[in-house]
Amino acid sequence: MQHLQGLRAFVTVAREGSVSRAAERLHLTQPAVSLKLKQLQDDLELKLFRRKPQGLVLTADGQSLLPVAEKALAGLAAFEQSARALHSTVRGRLKIGTIVDPEFIRLGAFLHRLVDRAPQLETELHQGMSGSVLEQVRSGTLDVGYFLAPPGTGPALSELAHRELALFDYHVIAPAGWATRVADTRWQHLASLPWIVTPPDSVHNRLLANVMEPLGLVPHGVAQVDQEACMLDLVRAGVGLSLARDALAMAERQERGLVVVGGVRLPCALSFIWRKDRSDEPVIAEALEALAGVWLLGTFGSEGLTQGRIKEHHDHEARE
């Protein structure tokens, strides 16, 4: 750093072949450039230029040092650019509520893109059911999260914003050999059969309530679990009915002979949620931009999805 101005004078004079032209380039006076050049030569105890009728030309020592000086200045410029970039880099911690399996919500791709965009941002993952993620985002315990609900409904709380990422269906699945028991697909009949039910925070609970409560029905629960994998295990064991995402339902029918109740589909949407009053916070904005790239969405505004929804089919089991 001691020789920075001298190096700039040396390289510029070498390129221009003239102190006057170098002074114009550096926005300095000619005496100032000459002084910096003299100080550099005195400190190095080397003569870098000799004067000829056509101007200043490099000595042999000057020719040897010029590439090194240029490299040093380029390195310093890169250093300064990196330092300036840090002023605009998002820092902090982003607490993310996750649900179901990572593949289904494209968690790995999202985190990879987020880290690329904001390397100084730390992420903290909290796995749960979508209802609990909703409440934690609302309360500020989580910054953002994933949520499942019927399409177009979004979270019930007005202070939350959301983006629908994917549409898919839940199916009613039954143990192998139950085809005749579920041949009657009316909800009045299905509700009377044994069900593996879930807590209110689960999307399975909310989806069933949406179709049964208007009919004055309640599923005949014989077991309650909070993990999709456990639900599938109980269905395989012949305990009762459950809901399963479309790809899971089809895989279970193909591989284990479970019965998928015909003609019964419960549409669902995967959404990303955050508090509306935090939309302009840098960590939230970075998360939304990263999410948009992963799900091939347009730029996010304050409300709604700007480009088409994507129908997703995955075949992994996880918590919901």
N, C-alpha and C positions, 0 to 999 in steps of 0.2 A: 504493500500500500504506500510505502514511503516514496517509491519511484513511479507511482501511477501516472501523474501528470507528465513526467519526463518520458515515460514509455509512449504515451499518446502523442506527444510532440515528435518523438523519434519515428514512430510508424507513419505518422501523417506527412512529415517532411520527406521521408523515404519514398512515399507513394507520389507526392506532388512534385518532388525535386526542387522545391522552393519554400523558403520560410514564409514569404508573403502569402502564397496560396494556402499553405498549411494554417496560417493564422486565420484566414477567412473560413476555412473548414472548421476550425476549433472555436471560432467566435472569440478570438483573443487578439491582442495587439502583436505586431512583429517582435518588439522587444521582449514581450512576455514569453513567446515561443522560443526565442533565442536563449533567454535565461534558463528556461526549463531544460532545454537541450544541453546547454553548457553544464548545468548542475548534474545531469545524468552522466555526461562524459567524465566529469571530474570525480564523481562518486565511483564510477566503474574504472577510472584510470585508463580509459581507452578512447581512441579517436574514432568516431563513428562515421564522419563525413569528411570529404575534402572538396574544396571549391574549384570548379572549372568554369570556363566561359559560359557553358550552357546551363549552369546551375550547380546545386549540391549533388554529389554522387556518393554512394556508400563506399567506405573502405572495405578491406577484406574482413576486418572485425565486424563492421556494421552489417555486411552481408551474412555473416554467420549468426549474428544475434537477431536479425529481423524476423525470421520464422518463429523463433522462440518468443519474441515480444508480441507478435501477432497472436500466437496461441495463448499467451498469458492474458491479453486483453479480451479475447473471445471467451476464455474461461470466466473472467470477471463479469462479462456481460451476461453469461448464462447464470452465474451466481446471483446477480442483481435481479434478473428476471424471475428466478425461482423464489427469491425473497419477496418480491412484489406479489407473486401469485399466492403466497401464504396469507396475505392480508384478505384475500377474497375466498379462502378455503373455509368451508363450513366445519366447525368444530362442535364437540359436545357428545351427548349420548342419546340414542334413539331407542326407546323401549317399544318392542313390537309384540303384539299379541298374536300368536299363531294357533291354528286349528287344523283338524284332520291331519293328513300326511303331507310332508314337505313337497313331494312331487306334485301333488294336486294343486297346491297354491303357488307353485314355481318359486319356492323360497330360495333355493340355491342360486338361481339365475338373478333373482331380485337383489340378494345380498352382494353377489359378484358385481353387478352393475352399480350398486350404491357405493361400494368400496372404491371402485374405479373413479366415480364422480367426486367422492368426498373422502379421500384417504385418511383425513384427520377425525372422521366421525366414527364413534364407537357404537356398536349395536348390542342390544340385550334382548334375548328372546324369552317369551313366557308362553308356554303351551297351555291351552285350556279349551273349554267349550265356547261357542260363539256368543252365548248369552253373557257369560262371565267376562269375556273380552270386551263386549259392548259396555258393560258397567264400569270396567276399569279404564277404558278410553274416556268415558263420560266424566269420571271422577278425576282424571289426570294421572292416575297410577301408571297407565300406559299412554304412549304418545299416539300410536296408530295401531291398527289391528285388522284382522280378517273376520268376516261376519257372513253367516248364511241365513237367508230368508227367502220367502216367495218373491219371484221377480217383480220389480216395480215398487215393492213396499219399503225396502231399505230399513234402517234402524228406526225404531218408534220414537226416539228422542229428537226433538226439533233442534237441539244444539249441536247435533252431529251431522257432518257431511259424509257422503259415501260415493264410491264409484263401483258400478257393477262390472265385474271382470269376466265372468263366464256364466252361462246358463246350462243347466243339466236337469235330470229328473231323478227322483227317488221312486223306487218300486217297493211294493209289499212282497216280501219273500216268506216262504213257508218251508217246513221240513220236507225232506224227500218222502214221497208216498202220500202227501196231503192234497194231491190234485183234486180229488173228489170233495174234500172238505172245504176247499176254496173255490169250487166251481161257481157258487153263488157269490158274485163280486159286489153285491150291494153292501154299503157300509153298515147297514143295520145288522147284517149277518156277520161281516168281518169283525165288527167290534165285539161280538159275543164270543169269539174264539180266544184262546190264550194268547197274550201278547207279552213280548219282552219290552218293557217301557223304559223311558229315560227321564232324567231330572228336567225341570222346567228350563234350565239354561241350554239344553240341547235343542238343536234344530229339529230332530226327530219329534220331540214333544210338541214343538210349535206347529209343525206341519200337520201332525195328526189332529191337534186341537182345531186348526183352521177348517178341517173338513168335518170333524165329528161334532164339535160344539154346536154349530148351527142346526144340526139334526137332533140335538139333545142326547148325544151318545158319548160314552166314555169307554176307552178300550179296556178289556178285561185283563188287567195286568197280573201276571204271575211271577214276574221277576223284574227287578230294576237294575240297570247297569249304566255306566257313563262312558263306556268305550265301545267303539264300533266293532273292534275285534272280538270283544266278549259277546256282543249281541250275535255276531255270526256264529260263534262257537255254540251258543245256546240254541240257535235255530238248527244247526247241524245235529245237535243232540236230541232234537225232537221236542223241545220245550214249548215253542210257540212261534208266533209271527213277529216280524220286525220290518224295519225299513232299511234299504240299502241303496247306495248310489248306483246309477244305471250300469256302469262298467263292472262294479263289484257284483251286482245282482246277476248279470249275464255270465260272469266268470264262475260264480258259485253254481249256477244251473248247469254249466258245461262240465265243470270239474267234479262236483259233488252231488249233483242230482237234485239240488234244492229247487223248489217250485217258485216260479215268478208268477204272481197273480196277474192274469191277463187283463189288459184294458185299464189298469189302475196306475196312473202316473201322478206324482206330486211334483210339479215344477219348482225348481229352486235356483237361486242365484248366489254366486260367490261375490262378495263385495269387500272393498277396502274402506275403512272408516277412520275418521279423525274429528276433532272438535272444529267447528266452523270458525270460532274465534282464534284459532291457532293456524289458520291456513297460510298466513304470510310469514310464519316463522321459518327461518332458513332450513332447519332440520326437516320440517314437514314438507317444505317445497322440494327439497332434494329427494325425499322419499317418493313423492308423487311423480317427479320426473323420471326417476329410476323405474318405478312401476310402469309408467307409460311405455317405456322402451321394451320392457319384458313382455307386456301384454299387447304390444303393437297398437297402442291407443294414441289418439291425438293429444295435443297439449291440454293440460287440465286447467279449467277455469274454476270458479267458485262452486258451480253446481253442474251436475249431470255428466254424462259420458258423451264425448264429442265425436267418437267414431263407433263403428259397429261392435256388437257384442260377439263373443266367441263361445261356441258350444264346446265344452270340454268333456272328454271321456278318459278316465284313469282307472287303474285296477289295483290300487294299493289300499291297505287297511290302516286306519289310525284313529286317534281319539276324536270324538265329536260329542 
